[in-house]
Amino acid sequence: METFHTIINRRSIRKYKFKKIEDEKINLLLKAAMYAPSAMNLQPWHFIVINSESVLNEIVKSIPHAEMIKQSGNAILVCGDSSLEKNESWLIQNCSAAVQNILLTAYDMQLGSCWIAVHGMPDVVNNVVRQFSLPSNIIPIALIAFGYPEEEVKTEERFRLDKIHYNKW
Ligand SMILES: Cc1cc2nc3c(=O)[nH]c(=O)nc-3n(C[C@H](O)[C@H](O)[C@H](O)COP(=O)(O)O)c2cc1C
């Protein structure tokens, strides 16, 4: 039940100690991402690791609601390759599974993380495409802030019987 414990206890962390994460740890996060399920196992994702202070400062101009990454000092931009996965819905679902694997693995490594919206916000998507000179087939899906947590977040009970349906609505 270790996985269950991680799923239940992972929380979005928005306050961080500014500290670089070692490359080996970042590679574990990326490995976890690459083991996510993907339709027809196309693995249509790319990851931009962001840990340079100047790029972090720039990205806050592209994604104004990503201020927390100036504190976390580390972020990963998860992108989908629309030339590999032509079904946009599946592209987003595949990349979202990769994002969740990163969030859960970060928690396992005693790191905090937070999913920051990119896809679905056209102005933000355009800014990110411009900032990173993304090729036309590369679609930014989400930014993940991660780092050493400076807060502990608890949550309410979320298990709700009224959300569950057996055999019919
Ligand atoms: C698609 C998506 C977009 C999100 N975007 C943001 C965001 O831009 N900023 C933020 O602080 N949190 C963002 N979150 C995190 C949610 O706010 C968070 O998951 C939710 O409040 C539940 O809290 P928990 O992650 O601690 O369980 C996003 C989550 C998802 C799935």
The ligand as a Tripos MOL2 file, in Angstrom:
@<TRIPOS>MOLECULE
LIG
   31    33     1     0     0
SMALL
NO_CHARGES

@<TRIPOS>ATOM
      1 C1         -4.9260   20.8620  -14.8860 C.3       1 LIG1
      2 C2         -4.4670   21.4430  -13.5780 C.ar      1 LIG1
      3 C3         -4.0370   22.7470  -13.5460 C.ar      1 LIG1
      4 C4         -3.5800   23.2950  -12.3410 C.ar      1 LIG1
      5 N1         -3.0760   24.5710  -12.3580 N.ar      1 LIG1
      6 C5         -2.6270   25.1120  -11.2200 C.ar      1 LIG1
      7 C6         -2.0510   26.4070  -11.2320 C.ar      1 LIG1
      8 O1         -1.9310   27.0400  -12.2730 O.2       1 LIG1
      9 N2         -1.5920   26.9220  -10.0560 N.ar      1 LIG1
     10 C7         -1.6810   26.2190   -8.8820 C.ar      1 LIG1
     11 O2         -1.2570   26.7440   -7.8620 O.2       1 LIG1
     12 N3         -2.2020   24.9830   -8.8420 N.ar      1 LIG1
     13 C8         -2.6760   24.4100   -9.9740 C.ar      1 LIG1
     14 N4         -3.1590   23.1240   -9.9730 N.ar      1 LIG1
     15 C9         -3.1870   22.3570   -8.7050 C.3       1 LIG1
     16 C10        -4.5830   22.3020   -8.1160 C.3       1 LIG1
     17 O3         -4.9540   23.5690   -7.6380 O.3       1 LIG1
     18 C11        -4.5790   21.2500   -6.9860 C.3       1 LIG1
     19 O4         -4.2420   19.9840   -7.5260 O.3       1 LIG1
     20 C12        -5.9300   21.1560   -6.2930 C.3       1 LIG1
     21 O5         -6.2150   22.3370   -5.5900 O.3       1 LIG1
     22 C13        -6.0030   19.9740   -5.3230 C.3       1 LIG1
     23 O6         -4.9850   20.0720   -4.3560 O.3       1 LIG1
     24 P1         -3.8730   18.9460   -4.1630 P.3       1 LIG1
     25 O7         -3.0260   18.9090   -5.4090 O.co2     1 LIG1
     26 O8         -3.1040   19.3810   -2.9400 O.co2     1 LIG1
     27 O9         -4.5560   17.6280   -3.9600 O.co2     1 LIG1
     28 C14        -3.6150   22.5370  -11.1420 C.ar      1 LIG1
     29 C15        -4.0420   21.2160  -11.2070 C.ar      1 LIG1
     30 C16        -4.4460   20.6660  -12.3990 C.ar      1 LIG1
     31 C17        -4.8540   19.2060  -12.4420 C.3       1 LIG1
@<TRIPOS>BOND
     1     1     2 1
     2     2     3 ar
     3     2    30 ar
     4     3     4 ar
     5     4     5 ar
     6     4    28 ar
     7     5     6 ar
     8     6     7 ar
     9     6    13 1
    10     7     8 2
    11     7     9 ar
    12     9    10 ar
    13    10    11 2
    14    10    12 ar
    15    12    13 ar
    16    13    14 ar
    17    14    15 1
    18    14    28 ar
    19    15    16 1
    20    16    17 1
    21    16    18 1
    22    18    19 1
    23    18    20 1
    24    20    21 1
    25    20    22 1
    26    22    23 1
    27    23    24 1
    28    24    25 2
    29    24    26 1
    30    24    27 1
    31    28    29 ar
    32    29    30 ar
    33    30    31 1
@<TRIPOS>SUBSTRUCTURE
     1 LIG1         1 GROUP 0 **** ****
